[in-house]
């Protein structure tokens, strides 16, 4: 992180909480981000508390991931009070909220975790080494991260679907009693944004008669970008600019691990051809609402697109990386696959007619069993853990922001 490990940040928490306080909050809450992806989910969740005068919220970055590049700067850009990790683990909190796992056992206070993506649907990538292979756990439900030193770390685990609770029971039965189905706040915001689709399209400059193609890749070598490093240039070269406009979202881990300058440089040529790259923090959700068709892989963005009615064409789909019986596996069962030896444009048009409304509805139902309720359920759980009375006014489900920050074409 940018701050030195001994650069203590004064604020309304710890032993000196009252010394400089103007508004004396009754509870101190810590939001823990493990990477930029987790930070973006916290940005959906923490506003449910931050407007309450009884609550003071601070942020920290947990040094538990290989993909922390840009995280500290992003947290500071959010405008929150950001603490160094050493201070965070030396302070007692009334509530800790995290959208990831790892090192949470070092924190002092009840921990609530939420999913940072679309929920458990992938298998943990197998590590290299000389030992024998073993079964891989489902990402997000890894027992070794949920149970540390003979104790379940979270006091509450928010999962989006009842089916995820059964998956947790199989993967880590000790944690099942503290888990509940609380819906998916990202999906709820996407659905709330659908009436504003034309606003997003105008903001992206989609002219009448052009179709907006959304290209999405998750991270790791089995992703669409991992399989085809020239992905965006390949798509841009295959589609007429008179007929198609292309926007793209790469997983935040791609940006964190390789760096923003490198990712933009690698894609300079396709940007000159008109491809707009969304930054890792935000913008992709507005682009998804605006899209006519999505070219993706087994990542969360592809699933969200299918759930809100965007026809999907899979550029790659590694079956062995997907948890059997999951919503991601369901996506792979019905979405058509790209034949890279054929022209791309006809395949995109064919995909647009391959998805009846019932397929999109089934995908939406497979992601969340509490549609439209995530903000209410998650906020209620946070107040329960804080031992405070929830507010009477129900939380608003805000549409996603306009895509103002998409990287324009390269010079």
N, C-alpha and C positions, 0 to 999 in steps of 0.2 A: 504494500500500500504506500501512498505518498507520504503519509504522516509517519514520523519516527515512532518506534515502539514505546518510547517514554513520553511522547507528546500528549499528555492527559488533556482531554477536552472537558471544560467545565460545562455543566448543564443541570437540568432538574432531575438528577438521579444520584444515587450514592450517598455517602455520609454528608456531603456538602450541598445537598439538593436545595436547601432552603436559603442558602447564603445570597444567591443572586436572583432568586425567583421573583418575577413580577406577578405571574399567574401561578398559584400554588396548586399544581395538579395532585390528585389523590393517588394516581397509579402511574408507574413507569413501565413502558413497553419497549422491547427491543425487536427490531426487524432484522433478520439475518439473511444475507444474500451469499450464496455459494458461487454464483457466476451471473453474467448479465441476464441469462434466461430466467433465473430465479428472481432477479431484481424486477424484471418486467411483470411477473406474476404478483409480486409484493405490491407493485404499483396499482394493481386491481384491488388488492385486499386492504392495505393499510388505510386508504381514505375512509373506510368504514368506521375507523376509530379516531382518526386525526382531527375531526371536527368537534370532538367532545372536549369541553374545557376541563373535564376531570382527568384527562389522560394526556401524558407527555410521551412522545415517540422519538426514539433514536434509531439509527441504522449502523450496521457494521458489516464488514466483509469477512466471511470465514475462510481461512487459508486451507481449504480442504479439497480443492479441485485443481486440475491442470489447466483450467480455462478461466482464470481470473483476470486475464488481460483486459484493461479498460474498465474493470468493475468499480474500482474506487472512484475514478473520475465520473462514471455514470451516476453513482450514488450522490456525489457532490452536486452534479448537475440537476438532480431531483430537488435540491434545495433543503434536504433534511440535515439534521445534526448527525454527523458521521463520526463514530468512535473508532479508535484503533482496537484491534482484536484483544490485545492485552488488557485494555481497560474494560472491554465488554465482559470478559470472563472473570473480572475481579469485582464486578458489581452485582448486586442482587436486583432481580427484576420481578415485577408482578406478572408479566407475561412475555414469552419469547415466541415470535412468529417466524417460521422459516418455510421456504419453498424448495427445500432440498435437505439432504442428510449429510452427516459427517461432522464430527467434533462438537455436536450439540450437547453431548454429555458434559462438556466443560463449562456450560453456562448454568447460572444459578437462578432458577425460576421455572414455572410450568411451561412446557414447550408445546406449541401447536404447529403441526406441519400441514401444508397444502401441496398439491402437485404443481410442478412448474411447467408441465406440458399438458397433454391431452389425457394423461392417466396411464397406468401400467399397461403397456402393450408391446414392449420390446424386451428382449433378453439382454442381459449385461454382456458387452463384448468380452470374448475370452482373452485373458492375458497371455502374453508369450511366456515361455519358460520351458524347462526340461522335465517337469513333473507330468504325471498322467493327466489327461483331461477329465473333467467332471461336469455334472449338470450345471447349467448356468441359471442363476436366479432371474426373476423378473425385475427389471429396473424400476426403482421406486418402492419396491417391497423387499429389499435386501435385508435379511435377518441380521447380518453382521453390523449393519448400520442402525437398525432399529433397537437392537439389544446390545448393550455394552456393560461388561462387568456384572452380568447376572441381573440386569434391570432394564426394563423397557424405557427408552429415553423419552419419547413424547408422552405427554399427558393426554393429548388428543391428536388424532390423525384424520384429516378431512379427505375423503375420497369422493369421486364424482358419481359413482354408480354402485348400486347394490351388488352387482357382479364383482366389483373390485374388492368388496368385503370378503367374499368367498375366496378370491385369489389370495388375499392377505392371510386368511385362516390357513390356507395350504402352505404359504411361504413362511409365515411367522405367526403361529397360533398364539404366542404369548401377547402379541400386540393387538389381536382382534378385539378385546374388550374395550379398548380406548378409541376405536375407529368408528366413524359414522359416515353415511352418505350425505354429502353437503352440496352436491351439484358442481357445476363448472362455471366459475365467474367469467372466464374468457368467452365461452360459448354464449352465455347469456348476453354479454355485451355485443357480440357479433349479431345475434338475432335482433337485439334492440336497434342495431344500426341499419338493418335491411331497408327500412322505409326511406333512408337517406342515400340510397345507392347512386342516384343521379348526381347528388352533390359531390360524392367522392369521385365519380367519373369526370365531372367537370374540373375538379381540382387537379386531376391527373392529366387533363388535356386530351381526353378521349374524344375525338371528333365523330360526328355522325357518320355511320357507315363503316366505322372501324371496330374490330373486335379486340378486346383486351385479353391478352394471354398472360397468365400469371405462372411464373416458373418458380418452383420451390425445391430446395434441397436441405435435408437434414445434414448432420455432420458424420464423420468417420469414413473409412475407406469404402464401405459398402453403400454409401449414400449416392444420390444421383450425381453430385459434383465429384465425389470420390471416384466414381466409375468413369466419368467424362469430365476431366478438368477444363476442357474447352466448351463446356455445356452451353453457356450463354451465347458465345460466338456461334456455335453450331445452330442454335435456335434462331438467332437473329439473321444468319445467312440463309436459312431455309424459308423464311416467311417474308412476304411482300410488305413493305412499309406502308403501301397505299391501303392495304387491307387489314393489317394487324399492328397493334401496339403491344410492346412487351414490357412487363415489370417483373422484378425478381426479388425473392427473399432468400438469403442464405442463413443457415442456423447461426445464432450468436457465437457458438463455439468456433466457427470458422473464422470470424472476425477476431475473437479473443486470442486464439492460438497463433494466427498468422499475422495479425495486425491490420488496422484499417488501411494504411498506406499500401501494403502489399496486395490486399484483396482488390482495391481499386485499380492498382497498376496491372494486375493480372487480367482485369476485365476492361481495360481502357478501350480496346478496339470495339468490343460489343457496345460499350457506352457511346462511342462515336457513331455507331449504327442506330442509336436511339433507345437502347435498353436503359430503363431506370432501375437502379438498385436501391431497395429500401435499406436504411441503416438498421443495425441489429436491434435497436431499442424499441422502435415503434414505426408505424406506417404500413407494415405488412397487412394489418387487419383491415384497414381502410381499402387497400388494394384488393384484398380478398373479397370484400363485399362488392367491389366494383367489377370484378372479373367476369368474363364470359366463359372461360375454360381454364383449367389448371393442369399444368404438366408437373408432376411431382414424384415422390417416392413414399417410403413408409414413415415419414415424419409427421409430427403433429399438425403442421400447417395443411398438409394434404387432407388429413381427416377432418379438420375444421371446415375446409372448403367443401368437401362432400356433404357435410352436415348442414350447411347453410344454402345448399342448392347449386353449387358450382360443379359442372361436369368435370370429371377427373380422367386424365390419361397418365398412366404410370410409366415413367421413363426407366425405372428399375424397381425391383421389389425383392429383396433378399429374404426368401421364405425362412431360412434358418436363423434369422435375426429377430423374428416376430414370435411373440408368445401365442401358443395355440389357443384358440377359443376367444381371443381378445377382439376388440373393435378394430384394431389394426389388421388382424387376420381377416376380419370381415371385409375390410376395404379391398384387400388383395383378392378376395374371392369374386368380387363383382366388377372391379374396375378394369377396363381394357389396357393392354400393354403396348408400348411403342415398338414398332419395328423400325429400327434405325436405318435399315436398308431401303425403306420406302420413303416417298415424299412425306414431310411432316404435316403440311396444311390439310390434306384430305383426312388424315387420322384425327386431327383436332376437331374437324367438322363432324366426323363419325362419332367421336366421343360425346359431342354435344347432344346427340340423339340417343345415346345409350343409357340415359339415366332418367327413368320415370320418377315422378314425385315420391312414390312410395319408397324408392331406394334411398333418396336423401333423408326422408323421415326416419327410416330404419337406422341410418347412420347416426342421426341426431339422438334417437332414443338409446342407441348403444353407448353413446358417450356420457350422457347424464340421465340419471333417473329422477332428478329433481329440477326439471327445466324451469328457468325463471326464478328459482328460489335460492340460488347460491349466496347472494349478498345477504339476504335475511338469515339464512341458516348459519353462515360463517360468522356474521356479526354476533348473533345470539350466543354462539359457542365462545367467542372471545370474551364477551361480557360475563358469561358463566365462570370462565377461568379467572377473570379479574375480580370476581365477587362484587360486581356492580350491577345495578338494575339497568337493563337495556332501555334505550330511548323509545318513546311511543311512536314516533314517526318512522314508517318503514323506509329502508334505504332505497335510494334511486339506482336504477340500472342505466348507466350513462352510455350513449353511443360512443364508439371509438373515435379518437381524434382524426381530424382531416390529415391527409398525407402530405404535410407541408415540407417535409424534410427528405424526400427521396433524392438520392444523388442524381444530378442531371447528367447530361451527356458530357463526355470527356472533351477537353479542348483539342 
